[in-house]
Amino acid sequence: MAALRLITFADAAGSRAGLLLEGERVLDLAAAMPPARDMISVIEAGPGAMAAIRALAANPPAGAILPLGSVALQAPIPRPRRNVFCVGRNYMDHVAEGDRTRGITQSEVPKFPQFFTKAPDCVIAPGALVPPHTDVTKWLDYEVELVAVIGTAGADIPKEKALDHVFGWTIGNDVTGRDLQRRHGQWFKGKSLDRSCPMGPWIVPAADLDASDLAIGLTINGEQRQGSRTSKMIFDVKEIIHQLSAGFTLLPGDVIMTGTPEGVGYAMQPPQTLKPGDVMALTIEGIGTLTNTIGA
């Protein structure tokens, strides 16, 4: 059976959770399964709700189906309840390219995950415009990332149990003002510009996808910039969850961006910054493609 694609969509009746079906059809989960008001409700409802959704996918009720063209896709979790958790410098080739821009020729493998956050307000929908922010940054950049969505709360999670806490997977674009990132030292400012976190286009449940070795890449206006595999992470998802949850409770609906591979614009020769009109297409095998454009 094909992997489920859980979406958040909006129409005149408001924003709610849905399931993208074949034939460009949307199953309105709020209509078919009323407790599923939004994606957080779906996640918190647990395995029983997912079993019910799978049954609905196999035999969708006609009265709860909408044409995809009649709705607007939102980010799967349009407004995370807490900051978006992120991991920096988690692919060795990306570490090396960043070091080269600072004149460092011998890179060292990070000993621990480098955690930072983006403000939850940064999250935007597939297809939404990303502001160029030319008034505050001259070095706007992109980063394709695998995003883990937490399904079960937990603290001090053992590495061998970490994937039990993952609800599913989506794609994130960690749009960054590189000059702000360096100027302020702590990365939050450069990473939390308004509308700087496209996410989506949907969540693929963890039961439907092994994310340990997926092709991950990004193009700008059709030109390949990033291309790698998730197996090249320095700290895999299990280690990330284990370390992040040490003394800290992860909650259902939390999202964790797991780092970006090599090929970012600021490390190119010559450097390439994002410009108005640039189309960013981020693809992860088994999930899909997230596309956003830099606005005027």
N, C-alpha and C positions, 0 to 999 in steps of 0.2 A: 504494500500500500504506500502511496506517495506520502512524503513528509507533510505534516500540517503546517499551514502558514497563518499564524494568529496575528490579527491586525487590530489597530484602532482606527476608526473612520469617523467622519463627521458629515452630516447633511442638515437639512432644515430642522430636524428633530433633535439635533445636538450630537455630542461625541459619545461613542460607545464601542464596546469590543465586538469583534467579528472574526470570521474565518474566511479566507480567500479560497474559493473553489475553482475548479477547472471551468473554462468557458467564460472567464471574466465575470464571475458571479460572486457576490458577497453574502455569506450567511450572517444575518443579524443575530448575534448571540443574546442580546438583551431581549429580543422578541422570542427566540426559540428556547431560551433557558434563563428566565428572568433574574435569577441571582447574579448572573454574569453581566453586571452593569458596565464595568470597565475592566481594563487588563489587570489591575491590582486585585479586583474581586475574583477574577479567573485564577490568578496565581494563588491567592489565599485560600481558595476553595479546595485546593489539593487534588490528589490523584482521582478521587471520585468524579470531580468536575471534568477532568481531562478524559476520563473514560466516557462520560456522557457526550462530550464534544466529538470524540471519535465516532460514536454511534450516530450523531447528527450529521457528521461529514459523509458517512456511508449512505444515509437516507435523509437528506435535508428536507425539512418541511417547506412546501412551496410558499406559504404565507410569510416566511421569514427571509426570503431571498430577494436581494436587490442587485441591479446591474452595477458593475464596478464604475461605469461611467457616470453614475448618478451620485457618487459619494466622493469625498476627498480623503485620501490616506493621511493619517497623522503619524507622528512618531509612535511606536508601539506603547511606550509609557510616556505620554506627552509632557508630564511634569513629574519627574522623580520626586519622591517624598523627601529625599536627602540629596546632598551633593552627588554628582557623578564621580565615582571612584575611578582612578586612572593609575596606570603603571608606566613609568618612563624608562627609556633606554633598555628595552627588553628583547631586542634582537641584536646580536653582536655586530652585524654589518652596519646597523644604524648607529650603534655606539661609536664604531670606528669612523663613520663619515662625519659625525658630529665633532669628534675629537680633531679630525683633520682641519675643520674650520677654525679651530683654536690653536693650531700649530702643534698638536700632540700627535706624534707618529707611532707611539707604542701604546695601544689601548689595553686597559685592564678590564676583565670581566667583572661586572658589579657583583658584590658579595651578597647583597640583599636587594629585594625589590624596592624601587624608588617610587613611593606612593605620592600622589597629589590629587587634587580634585578640581572639577569644573562646577560652577554654580548650576543648579538645576534649571534655572531660567534660560540657560544657553540652548537647551534641547529644542530642535525644530524638526519639521516633517520632511519626508522625502519630497523632492521637487521644490521645496521652499528656497527663497533667495537668501544667500549669506551676504551681509553687508561688507563692503570692502574696507570699512573703517580707516579710510585714508587720512582722517584727521588725527588718528592716534598711533597708527603703525605704518611703516613703510615695508614691512617684511611679513605679509600675511602668507601663511603656509598651510598645507594639508597633511593629514595623517590617516591612513586607513587602519582600522582596528577591529579585531574580533571582540564582541561584547558579550559577557556572561551576565545573564539575568538570574538573580537569586530567587529561589522558590521556597526554601525552608529556612527559618531563622536559626542562627547558631553562633556561638562564640567558642574560641579555642578549638576550632574544628581540626581534627586530625587529617593529615594529607590524604590518607587512604579513604576517608569518608567525604572528601571535599565535593566530589562531583554529585553526591547524593543531595547536595544543597542547591544545585543548578536547575532552574526551571527550563531554561532554553537559551538560544543564541540569536544575536542579531548583529548588525554592522554599525559602527560609529565612525565619524570623521572628526578628529580632534583638531579643528581649525585653530591656528595659533598665531599670535603676533610675536614673531621671534625676537624683535628688538625689545619688546616689553618683557618677554620671558627672561632675557639676559639682564636687562636694566634693573629689574626688581629682585633678582636672585631667587626668591621663592616664586614658583611658577604660576600661582593662582591668577595673578593679574593678566599675564599674557595668554592664559588658557581660558579665561572667562569673559571674553568680549561677548556682547549681545549676539544671540543667534549664531554662536560659533560651534554648535554641536549637532549637526545633522545625525539622525539615527533612524534605522529601519532597514528595509521597508516593512518588515514583519519579524516575528519571533518564530523560529523553528524549535519545537520542544526538544529537550535534551535526549529524550527517548528515541527521537527520530534521526539524530545526527551525532556521530563521533567527531568532535572538533579538534582532536589531537594532531591531525596532519591534513590540513586543508590548504588548497591554493588560495592566496590572498594577494590582491593587487589593486592598483589605482591608475586611471588614465586622466589626463588633462586634455580636453578637446580632442580625444581619440589617441593621444600620444601616451604610450606606456611609460609610467614614471616609477611605480613600485610594483614589485613582484617577488613573492617569497612563499613560504609555507609556514603554517602555525607550529609545526614541529620544530622550527628553528628558534622558538622563544627560549630565552635564557632561563626564565622561570615559567614553568607551564601553569595551566589554570589551577591545577590541584595545589601547587606550591603557593600561588598567589592567594588563593582563598585561605589556605592554612595560615599564611603569614599575616594577611590583613585581619583575620578574625581573632588573632591572638589578643586577648584582653578586650575585645571589641565585638559587639553583637551585630552581625549582618542580619538584615530584615528582608522579608519577601518584597520583591519589587526593586530592591537595590540593583544598580547596574554597575558593572566593572569593565572598563576598557582596558584591554590587556597588552597594549603596546603596539608600536608600528614598526614595520621593516624598513630597510634602506630605500633610498630614492626620493627623499623629501627635497623640496625645492631649494631651501637655503644652502644645502650641501652640494648642489650641482655646480659644474664649472662651465660657464659662469652661473651664479645663482639665479634661480627663476622664482619670482614672487607671483602670487595670484593677482589677477587683474580683472576688472569688471568684464563680465561676459564669459569668463572661463567656466567650462563645464567639467565638474569633477564626477567621475563615475567610479565607484568603489565596488569591487566584486569579491565575494568569498564563496568558494565552492560549497555547494549544498545549501546555501542560504539564498543568494541572489545578488542583485545590484542595487546600490543606493546612489542616486544621482541628484546633485544640487548644483546650482549656478551661482557665481559671484555676481551680486547686483551692481547697479550703477552707482 
